[in-house]
């Protein structure tokens, strides 16, 4: 799967912080990170974003999206 991702044959990959946060070298083709939850540790968010904001990424522009329900506790984090 990772080989296909690195070669651009797989365009969407869904993963959790524990499964896709560290040790996953797919950053050369990534264009966006979508956060559907927010971990409590800032280092986890930084690690997640590091999957797309990374030296060697072939895309000159990348996007990071945070999905947060208005009025929820996540709006205070």
C-alpha positions, 0 to 999 in steps of 0.5 A: 500500500505504501509503495502505491501511495509513494508512486501516486497510484493511491490518492487517499489514505486514512490513518490514525495518529498511532498508525500513520503518525510515525514511521510512515514515509509517504510525504513526497506525494501528500497534498492535504491532511484532514484532522477529524479529531484533535489529540490532546498533545500538540506534539501529535498534531505536529507529527500529523501535519509533518506527514504533508508539510515535509521537505521533499514533498513534490507539491509546492502547496499543501493544505491542513484542514481541522473539522471542529464542531462549533461550541464543542470543547475542541474550539477551546484547544 
